[in-house]
Amino acid sequence: MERESFEDDVVAEVLNRDFISIKVDREERPDIDSIYMNVCQAITGHGGWPLTILMTPDKKPFYAGTYFPKRTKYGRPGLTEILIYIAGKWKANKDEIIESTEKIYSVVKENSESFEIEEIDKDIFDRAFEYYKRSFDGAYGGFGAEPKFPTPHNLLFLLRYWKYTGARESLQIVEQTLESMYRGGIFDHVGFGFARYSTDKKWLVPHFEKMLYDNALLGIAYLELFLVTKKEKYGDIARDIFTYILRDMTSGEGGFFTAEDADSEGEEGKFYVWSPGEVLEVLGKDDGGLFCEYYDITENGNFEGKSIPNLIENKNSIEIEDINFKNRLEMCRVKLFDYREKRVHPYKDDKILTSWNGLMIAAFAMAGRIFEDKAYTQAAERAIEFIEDKLIRMDGRLLARYREGQSKFLAYLDDYAFIIWALIELFETTGNTKYFNRAEELNEKMLDLFLDDSRGGFFLYGRDSEELIIRPKEIYDGAIPSGNSVATYNLIRLSQILEDKKLDEVIDKQFEIFGGSMNLSPISYSFMLIALESRSRINDKIVLVGRSSDREYGEIRKVIDNKFLPFTTKIFIDMDINRGEEIHNKLKDYKMLEEKTTAYICKNFTCMEPINNRGKIVKILHEL
C-alpha cells in the first residue's frame, strides 16, 4: 500500500483534501494497533496488516479493512474510490456515520470487557496437548497448514508437558519441529538467524523478514531442547542465532535492533538467494559443487529461478561427525557470507524496543549460564544497562522505544513484563541480587500502573498514558506471548522467592478472569499455560550460597545449570559480588555455613537442613 497508494500523487491529493492521515508504527504503538485491530475484526470478521481505519475526529471508527489496492480490481474495492465515497457521505450526512460509530464502539468496548470468570478445567494441559498432537505435521513439523509460524512458546509448553507427564510424543513434536525449521530456508544457512515465517509447509520459502522477537524466543527453545536432549546440534543452532544477533542486530551502545526487511533492491529475498554459477565463482569447482549439492542450490532453483539454501532433503546434515568435512563446509560458508556482504542489504529497522529487548536479554542470560559463556552474559548485562540508561525517565517511568538518541512513548505492559523476565533470568545466571531487587521494583511499578484492582488482569497501557477509546487487556499468545501471560509467569517466580501473599492474590485473580478464555481455546494461550503449569507444579526449591571464586560453587552450579528444571525455584547468591547490605531481606537468611558453599534444598514442599558438603549436595541434585 505504501508503494501503490501512500506515495502516489493521485491518492495523496484525495487524502490531503478530505482527511487527516496518520501512519502508525504498530511496534511503537501496540495500544493503538490492538484497539483498532479489534475494530477491524468486529466490522469485517477478520484482521491483518496493513490495517486501514477511517474514524471521526474523536477517534471513533466507522470503516475498516486491511489491504486496499489503489483502484478497484479483482473484487477488492479501491482505496481511491472508498475515500471519495466516504468524503461525499460525510459532507452529505455526517450524522448517519456518527451514529454507526456509536454502535461499533459499543460492540468493541463490550468485547474488550467480556472475559468469562471461570475455574480453569483440571484437564486443560491434556486438552492442549491433544490439540497440538492433532494439528502436528508429522512430515515437516510445526502445526497446521501453510503459512507456518515458529511460535516458540507452543514448544516451550510442550517441553514442560513432557517433563511432568513423561509423554514422549510431546518431546518428539518439539524436536521434529525445531529440527525441520533449522533444515528449511526459514533459517539463513549463510548468515544465520530465522526469518519470520514460512510460506509453505516444508519451511522452505520464508517471508524473508527477520524479527528480533522470533530469534529471541527460538534461541530459548533451542537452549531448552539442548538441556533436555543433551544433543550438541541444538546448542550449536542456538549459538548461530546469537552470533547473528551480536554481529548484525546489536547497537554500539548495547541495545538490540528490531528487524531486517525482506526486500532489497525492491525484490523480496534477493539478498539471500543463490545460483550455482555464483557459488562456483566464489568457491571454485570442487568446494562450490560440494556446497551446492549439500544445500540444494540448483539450476532450476526453488524460489523465482534462484535457490534458497536448505537441508530439507539432506537427512544426515545436522550432525556431522567428520571434523574435516565440517571445517570445509564452514570455510565455504564464511567465503559466501563475505561475498554476500557486498550485496545491497535489506533495510534494518534500527529502533530499539524495550519489550523485544527484554526477550533477547532473557535469551542471552540463559545462554550464558547453560553454555558457561561470559560473552553471552555480558551481552545481556550490557543490554540491560542500555535500557536503564536510555529508556528510564527521570521519575523512574519505563519508556518503550529508543532511536537516534531519542526515547519516546510511555512503556506498555509488555515492556515491563518482558524486562522483569530478563532481570529474573539475569539474577539466576549471575547470582547478583541487584537484578532481583530491580525486578521487584519494576514489578511493583507494573502492578501500580497496569493492574485492574477490581476485576483482575493487566491493561495494555498504563493509567498515566494517553486515554484511547477503550483500555484493552491482551491475553492472546500470538507471535509473541502476551504481557498478561509473561507478567503472570514473573509473578509466580517472584512469589516463590518473596513468599508474598499479595502477589499470590494477584496470580489467583489472573487465572480467574482469563479462565473462561483459556478453557475455550487452550492453545491460544500457550504461555499462560506455562505460567499455570508453574503455579500448579513448582514444589522444589534450590538456594545455593557461595563464592564464584570457589571451585566447589562452580561445580555445583554446573550440575544445576545442566538440568532442565522448569518446576524448580532456583536462587543463586554469589557472595563475591553481593555485599551484605545489598541482599534482599527475603534472601538474607541464606548464609554460607563455615564459609563453605551451602545449599538449601526443598523437595515436595519439605525443606532439608542446610548442606555444605559437595558430595551430598550433588547426590540430592541428581535425584531432582
C-alpha atoms as one frame of an Amber mdcrd trajectory, in Angstrom:
protein
   0.000   0.000   0.000   2.881   2.357   0.650   4.204   1.932  -2.896   0.796
   1.778  -4.567  -1.080   4.447  -2.651   0.627   6.454   0.058   3.450   7.550
  -2.272   1.064   8.141  -5.186   0.187  11.724  -6.128  -3.457  10.965  -7.034
  -4.184   9.159  -3.746  -2.264  11.806  -1.785  -4.426  14.550  -3.320  -7.633
  12.779  -2.240  -6.281  12.070   1.244  -4.955  15.579   1.822  -8.139  17.229
   0.573 -10.645  15.431   2.811  -8.775  13.532   5.536  -6.080  13.879   8.161
  -3.745  10.961   7.518  -1.976   9.277  10.414   0.511   6.480   9.813   1.153
   4.374  12.926   4.121   2.127  13.626   2.317  -0.732  15.351   5.512  -1.759
  17.146   5.795   1.701  18.726   2.065   1.968  19.469   0.745  -1.531  20.245
  -2.118   0.082  22.170  -3.499   1.754  19.036  -2.852  -1.374  16.974  -4.685
  -3.604  19.459  -7.777  -1.397  19.722  -8.263  -0.814  16.018  -7.417  -4.395
  15.072 -10.327  -5.413  17.305 -12.419  -2.828  15.455 -11.439  -4.318  12.102
 -12.335  -7.825  13.294 -15.694  -6.595  14.633 -16.567  -4.842  11.355 -15.163
  -7.292   8.787 -14.826 -10.592  10.660 -11.068 -10.750  10.099  -7.904  -8.766
  10.715  -4.392  -8.348   9.390  -1.871  -5.798   8.229  -1.646  -3.265   6.700
  -4.576  -2.110   8.820  -6.694   0.702   7.373  -9.131   2.597   9.610 -11.367
   5.582   8.903 -12.562   7.376  12.036 -14.188  10.557  13.265 -12.136  13.342
  14.889 -12.932  11.887  18.345 -11.173   8.592  17.422 -14.405   6.605  16.870
 -14.008   4.278  13.851 -16.657   3.670  11.169 -14.801   1.893   8.333 -12.039
  -0.710   8.471 -10.110  -3.104   6.279  -6.680  -4.448   5.598  -5.158  -4.208
   2.106  -6.877  -1.975  -0.451  -5.482  -1.606  -3.979  -5.270   1.903  -5.413
  -8.259   1.258  -7.686 -10.949  -1.430  -7.542  -9.781  -4.749  -9.020 -10.254
  -8.490  -8.527 -13.367  -7.814  -6.463 -11.450  -5.645  -3.973 -12.661  -2.059
  -3.515 -10.029   0.529  -4.384  -8.725   2.977  -1.790  -9.334   5.968  -4.082
 -12.993   5.071  -4.628 -13.530   4.368  -0.921 -12.064   7.730   0.088 -14.109
   9.715  -2.448 -17.321   7.902  -1.448 -16.732   8.363   2.309 -15.845  12.051
   1.895 -19.073  12.609  -0.002 -21.094  10.714   2.588 -19.501  12.713   5.432
 -20.397  16.024   3.778 -23.947  14.907   2.893 -24.938  13.022   6.049 -22.372
  13.190   8.817 -24.938  12.202  11.488 -25.501   8.775   9.923 -21.773   7.994
  10.093 -21.522   9.237  13.680 -24.488   7.032  14.640 -22.733   3.985  13.140
 -19.594   4.753  15.145 -21.545   4.534  18.387 -22.761   1.021  17.503 -19.265
  -0.112  16.562 -17.792   1.462  19.689 -20.357  -0.322  21.909 -19.527  -3.725
  20.386 -15.751  -3.254  20.663 -15.992  -1.944  24.247 -18.204  -4.869  25.259
 -15.808  -7.347  23.624 -12.844  -5.798  25.442 -14.531  -6.374  28.808 -16.194
  -9.741  28.156 -13.844 -12.105  29.982 -15.719 -15.067  31.459 -14.609 -15.673
  35.038 -14.292 -19.455  35.322 -12.329 -22.020  37.219  -9.742 -23.483  34.857
 -10.510 -27.033  33.728  -8.432 -29.652  35.514  -7.658 -31.370  32.196  -6.580
 -28.182  30.383  -2.957 -29.302  29.909  -4.040 -32.641  28.450  -6.569 -30.951
  26.164  -3.914 -28.523  24.915  -1.548 -31.408  24.211  -4.267 -33.266  22.274
  -4.898 -30.145  20.159  -1.194 -29.861  19.337  -0.957 -33.578  18.592  -3.905
 -33.442  16.170  -2.629 -30.389  14.295   1.018 -31.526  14.206   2.527 -32.001
  10.733   4.181 -35.409  11.045   6.142 -34.927   7.818   7.694 -31.488   8.337
   6.974 -30.480  11.906   5.029 -27.455  13.038   1.282 -27.181  13.277  -1.436
 -26.864  10.667  -1.031 -25.875   7.046   0.968 -23.106   5.445   1.847 -20.389
   6.188   3.740 -21.759   9.188   4.912 -19.528  12.010   7.577 -20.524  14.547
   5.523 -19.594  17.680   8.217 -20.996  20.011   6.131 -20.685  23.203   3.960
 -23.549  21.927   7.104 -25.681  22.005   8.125 -24.390  25.451   4.744 -25.549
  26.765   5.185 -28.997  25.166   8.628 -29.409  26.748   7.097 -28.743  30.150
   4.220 -31.109  29.420   6.785 -33.819  28.597   8.773 -33.053  31.749   5.756
 -33.503  34.015   3.911 -36.339  32.251   6.769 -38.192  30.556   4.782 -38.169
  27.277   7.477 -38.995  24.701   5.299 -37.776  21.844   5.316 -34.252  23.270
   9.124 -34.172  23.178   9.163 -35.730  19.696   6.876 -32.977  18.382   9.237
 -30.298  19.716  12.360 -31.999  18.405  10.996 -32.659  14.933   9.639 -29.115
  14.627  12.858 -27.400  15.699  14.986 -29.704  13.542  12.732 -29.189  10.498
  12.761 -25.429  10.926  16.546 -25.413  11.018  16.739 -27.567   7.882  14.416
 -25.265   5.979  15.040 -21.997   4.198  13.414 -20.132   7.074  16.870 -20.403
   8.669  19.603 -18.376   6.979  22.284 -21.040   6.452  24.855 -18.496   5.245
  24.423 -15.657   7.759  22.284 -17.313  10.468  19.089 -16.163  12.139  15.478
 -17.147  11.461  13.012 -15.414   9.173   9.536 -14.509  10.325   7.520 -17.394
   8.854   7.388 -19.957   6.061   5.000 -19.597   3.139   4.966 -23.387   2.583
   4.570 -26.452   4.791   8.213 -27.568   4.384   9.671 -24.391   5.961  11.460
 -23.851   2.611  10.356 -20.426   1.346  10.236 -17.814   4.094   8.894 -14.341
   4.270  12.495 -13.169   4.467  11.982 -10.523   7.150  13.931 -11.303  10.339
  12.423 -10.232  13.669  14.246  -9.828  16.974  11.454 -11.478  18.968  11.421
 -14.657  16.846  15.150 -15.125  17.251  14.987 -14.476  20.997  12.196 -16.980
  21.613  13.687 -19.552  19.233  17.023 -19.140  20.998  15.276 -20.057  24.256
  13.531 -23.028  22.628  16.772 -24.474  21.220  18.539 -23.889  24.559  15.855
 -25.804  26.424  15.822 -28.632  23.884  19.608 -28.834  24.233  19.206 -29.161
  28.013  16.591 -31.891  27.605  18.302 -33.995  24.916  21.985 -33.111  25.535
  22.370 -33.111  21.722  25.088 -30.646  20.700  23.359 -29.823  17.417  20.635
 -27.877  19.235  23.204 -25.968  21.253  25.010 -25.131  18.001  21.821 -23.772
  16.425  21.241 -21.558  19.476  24.826 -20.286  19.179  24.244 -19.493  15.482
  21.205 -17.394  16.412  23.222 -15.458  18.988  26.100 -14.997  16.529  23.663
 -13.332  14.124  22.230 -11.070  16.842  25.627  -9.950  18.168  27.001  -9.366
  14.673  24.051  -7.719  12.890  21.401  -6.709  15.404  23.309  -5.136  18.297
  23.834  -1.392  18.516  27.149   0.131  19.517  25.510   1.082  22.815  24.400
  -2.472  23.578  20.684  -2.498  22.739  19.186  -4.825  20.137  17.638  -3.626
  16.866  14.100  -4.555  15.883  14.150  -6.239  12.473  15.608  -6.635   8.988
  13.358  -6.236   5.952  12.543  -8.973   3.467  13.315  -6.797   0.431  16.477
  -5.431  -1.064  16.619  -3.502  -4.350  12.817  -3.793  -4.429  12.792  -7.607
  -4.549  11.850  -9.922  -1.722  14.622 -12.334  -0.792  17.107 -11.055  -3.368
  19.821 -10.680  -0.716  19.500 -14.328   0.384  19.209 -16.424  -2.793  21.889
 -18.007  -4.981  22.577 -19.513  -8.363  25.071 -22.373  -8.833  27.169 -20.062
 -11.016  27.604 -17.537  -8.223  28.568 -20.217  -5.707  31.105 -21.778  -8.112
  32.561 -18.360  -8.873  33.185 -17.701  -5.170  34.239 -21.192  -4.045  35.678
 -22.819  -7.142  34.577 -26.035  -8.807  35.216 -28.574  -6.021  34.063 -26.630
  -2.987  31.307 -24.921  -4.970  29.964 -28.241  -6.233  30.036 -29.651  -2.709
  28.209 -26.641  -1.233  25.550 -26.623  -3.971  24.846 -30.326  -3.530  24.785
 -30.084   0.253  22.466 -27.051   0.396  20.230 -27.834  -2.618  21.399 -24.987
  -4.875  20.345 -25.967  -8.412  19.985 -24.506 -11.904  16.180 -24.667 -11.709
  16.135 -23.124  -8.247  13.417 -23.282  -5.623  12.421 -19.595  -5.496  11.827
 -17.488  -8.607  14.668 -19.122 -10.557  17.225 -18.889  -7.734  17.902 -21.151
  -4.757  17.308 -20.701  -1.058  19.981 -22.774   0.722  18.303 -25.534   2.731
  18.832 -29.027   4.148  15.290 -30.389   3.801  16.241 -33.444   1.745  19.724
 -33.788   3.251  18.781 -36.167   6.047  22.235 -36.623   7.590  23.195 -32.982
   7.555  22.819 -31.679  11.086  25.161 -33.969  12.998  28.420 -34.105  11.041
  30.992 -36.347  12.706  33.788 -35.846  10.150  35.536 -32.773  11.571  37.473
 -32.116   8.348  34.265 -32.131   6.313  32.605 -29.871   8.868  35.506 -27.403
   8.734  35.462 -27.433   4.932  31.741 -26.575   4.885  32.266 -23.797   7.411
  35.108 -22.320   5.329  32.784 -22.298   2.301  30.004 -20.658   4.319  32.322
 -17.895   5.540  33.502 -17.141   1.982  29.915 -16.953   0.732  28.945 -14.771
   3.681  31.788 -12.343   2.898  30.719 -12.283  -0.750  27.077 -11.711   0.217
  28.056  -8.779   2.422  28.903  -6.845  -0.764  25.284  -7.101  -1.946  22.736
  -4.376  -1.203  21.490  -5.196   2.295  17.829  -5.244   3.306  16.770  -2.204
   5.326  17.429  -2.590   9.052  14.773  -1.274  11.421  17.206   0.173  13.939
  14.745   1.328  16.556  15.253  -0.372  19.921  12.090  -1.657  21.578  12.153
  -2.229  25.321   9.828  -5.232  25.157  11.663  -7.181  22.454  14.997  -6.323
  24.083  13.652  -7.937  27.244  13.088 -11.190  25.349  16.587 -11.169  23.869
  18.207 -10.268  27.199  16.412 -13.240  28.788  17.706 -15.484  25.985  21.301
 -14.280  26.328  21.176 -14.641  30.120  20.001 -18.245  29.748  22.703 -18.949
  27.151  25.354 -17.516  29.465  24.582 -19.953  32.263  23.818 -23.020  30.111
  26.958 -22.687  27.986  29.060 -21.162  30.794  29.920 -18.409  28.315  30.603
 -14.988  29.816  30.272 -13.294  26.416  26.544 -14.091  26.358  26.062 -12.991
  29.962  27.922  -9.753  29.240  25.721  -9.095  26.190  22.664  -9.450  28.433
  24.133  -7.202  31.142  25.201  -4.577  28.617  21.713  -4.501  27.102  20.007
  -4.144  30.484  22.413  -1.284  31.278  21.366   0.321  27.986  17.691   0.054
  28.994  18.449   1.577  32.407  20.483   4.390  30.854  18.337   5.280  27.829
  14.806   4.046  28.489  14.087   5.033  32.092  12.665   8.522  32.601  13.934
  10.723  35.439  10.909   9.778  37.577  11.610   6.062  37.079   8.952   5.508
  34.383   9.993   2.954  31.775   9.785   4.068  28.118   9.059   1.927  25.083
  11.295   2.976  22.177  14.738   4.420  21.521  16.105   5.591  18.187  18.850
   8.024  17.187  19.258   9.396  20.698  15.539   9.880  21.297  13.486   7.874
  23.803   9.702   8.005  23.340   6.349   6.577  24.415   5.379   5.504  27.903
   6.131   1.799  28.223   3.314  -0.692  27.863   2.572  -3.816  29.877   4.732
  -5.931  27.548   7.731  -3.674  28.164   7.503  -4.068  31.922   6.723  -7.799
  31.826   9.493  -8.725  29.376  12.149  -6.651  31.148  11.191  -8.168  34.511
  11.566 -11.625  32.926  15.019 -10.587  31.674  16.047  -9.371  35.136  14.932
 -12.621  36.792  16.998 -14.605  34.273  19.998 -12.348  34.871  19.663 -12.865
  38.614  19.602 -16.629  38.121  22.629 -16.501  35.815  24.869 -14.104  37.719
  23.846 -14.619  41.337  23.861 -10.805  41.595  20.936  -9.768  43.788  20.807
  -6.273  42.243  18.925  -7.825  39.320  16.402  -9.420  41.657  15.933  -6.140
  43.540  15.357  -4.323  40.249  12.891  -6.968  39.071  10.882  -6.487  42.262
  10.944  -2.677  41.886   9.684  -2.782  38.310   7.095  -5.394  39.241   5.688
  -3.057  41.900   5.526  -0.235  39.318   3.802  -2.591  36.863   1.169  -3.515
  39.471   0.564   0.162  40.178   0.305   1.279  36.540  -1.477  -1.572  34.790
  -3.387  -3.819  37.212  -7.175  -3.782  37.228  -7.642  -3.890  41.006 -11.345
  -4.643  40.833 -11.662  -7.393  38.224  -8.086  -8.637  37.781  -5.884  -8.726
  34.719  -3.459  -6.109  33.427  -4.380  -3.358  30.974  -2.228  -2.928  27.890
  -1.364   0.700  28.613  -0.811   2.453  31.933  -3.176   4.639  33.918  -0.846
   7.595  33.200  -0.896   7.075  29.419  -2.875   8.796  26.692  -6.541   7.865
  27.013  -7.845   5.980  23.984 -11.427   4.930  23.223 -11.035   1.727  25.254
  -8.419   0.296  27.600  -7.861  -3.301  26.468  -6.398  -6.335  28.208  -4.424
  -8.583  25.890  -4.244 -12.288  26.738  -3.756 -13.990  23.348  -0.301 -15.530
  22.959   0.259 -14.888  19.255   3.610 -14.320  17.547   4.916 -13.304  20.966
   3.487 -14.112  24.398   1.043 -11.570  25.782   2.049  -9.154  28.505  -0.542
 -10.722  30.816   0.956 -14.193  30.327   4.543 -13.130  30.963   3.527 -10.892
  33.879   1.753 -13.860  35.477   4.782 -16.098  34.929   7.020 -13.465  36.547
   4.656 -13.030  39.495   4.790 -16.761  40.176   8.590 -16.819  40.122   8.827
 -13.732  42.333   6.214 -15.067  44.762   8.211 -18.291  45.162  11.167 -16.226
  46.370   9.360 -13.472  48.266   6.590 -15.660  49.754   4.323 -12.643  49.328
   0.588 -13.321  49.870  -0.362 -10.159  47.938   1.349 -11.498  44.827  -0.454
 -14.812  45.293  -3.782 -12.975  45.314  -2.940 -11.207  42.033  -1.888 -14.519
  40.466  -5.140 -16.228  41.506  -7.151 -13.353  40.010  -5.230 -13.676  36.735
  -6.330 -17.275  36.328  -9.887 -16.412  37.367 -10.515 -13.588  34.920  -8.879
 -15.374  31.996 -10.089 -18.864  32.950 -13.044 -18.828  30.541 -10.857 -17.809
  27.600  -8.270 -20.460  28.449 -10.887 -23.201  28.780 -12.400 -22.246  25.435
  -9.143 -22.441  23.451  -6.121 -23.619  25.457  -3.706 -23.485  22.512  -4.371
 -19.760  22.065  -2.784 -19.146  25.458   0.281 -21.389  25.475   2.453 -19.055
  27.552  -0.339 -18.546  30.073  -0.457 -22.358  30.261   3.278 -22.296  31.048
   2.506 -19.882  33.896  -0.317 -22.145  35.084   1.984 -25.173  34.955   4.487
 -23.286  37.087   1.754 -22.374  39.571   0.499 -25.954  39.739   3.769 -27.841
  39.728   6.569 -25.841  41.344   7.210 -27.709  44.585  11.019 -27.840  44.731
  13.454 -25.078  45.660  17.250 -24.862  45.459  19.138 -21.995  47.074  22.905
 -22.020  46.588  25.076 -19.551  48.514  28.797 -19.356  47.882  31.602 -17.620
  46.082  32.090 -17.897  42.323  35.840 -17.870  43.022  35.361 -21.173  44.884
  35.710 -24.246  42.645  33.018 -26.168  44.538  30.438 -23.413  43.946  31.106
 -23.577  40.188  30.921 -27.381  40.112  27.582 -27.462  41.939  26.183 -24.676
  39.740  27.162 -26.658  36.662  25.151 -29.658  37.861  22.083 -27.447  38.342
  22.511 -25.422  35.154  22.852 -28.590  33.054  19.430 -29.875  34.164  16.042
 -28.930  32.711  14.195 -27.922  35.898  11.186 -25.812  34.874   9.283 -26.656
  38.062  12.102 -25.819  40.491  12.716 -22.403  42.021  16.455 -21.702  41.713
  18.199 -18.969  43.703  21.935 -18.357  43.438  23.682 -15.865  45.695  27.290
 -15.131  44.765  28.987 -13.615  47.817  31.914 -12.445  45.660  29.503  -9.957
  44.048  26.966  -9.121  46.737  27.666  -7.036  49.788  25.508  -7.999  52.731
  23.532  -4.758  52.813  22.548  -5.170  49.133  20.950  -8.559  49.636  17.162
  -8.531  49.756  15.618  -9.094  53.182  13.962 -12.294  51.931  17.378 -13.691
  50.969  19.444 -12.622  53.989  18.656 -15.756  55.981  20.531 -17.863  53.416
  24.137 -17.883  54.617  27.312 -19.874  53.983  27.967 -22.426  56.727  31.594
 -22.493  57.860  32.419 -20.227  54.879  31.697 -23.142  52.526  29.329 -23.303
  49.551  25.968 -24.126  51.118  22.750 -25.468  49.603  19.213 -25.082  50.947
  17.039 -27.675  49.203  13.282 -28.235  49.476  11.602 -31.230  47.797   7.821
 -31.606  47.620   7.421 -28.636  49.979   9.677 -30.273  52.593  12.928 -28.450
  53.356  16.128 -30.186  54.447  18.788 -28.891  56.773  21.370 -26.662  55.032
  24.146 -28.744  53.448  27.745 -27.618  52.840  29.136 -30.976  51.697  29.651
 -31.001  47.914  29.128 -34.753  47.534  25.829 -34.747  49.428  24.557 -31.711
  47.519  25.343 -33.248  44.127  23.724 -36.571  45.105  20.456 -34.850  46.044
  20.538 -32.683  42.910  20.829 -35.747  40.673  17.590 -37.030  42.210  15.600
 -33.905  41.246
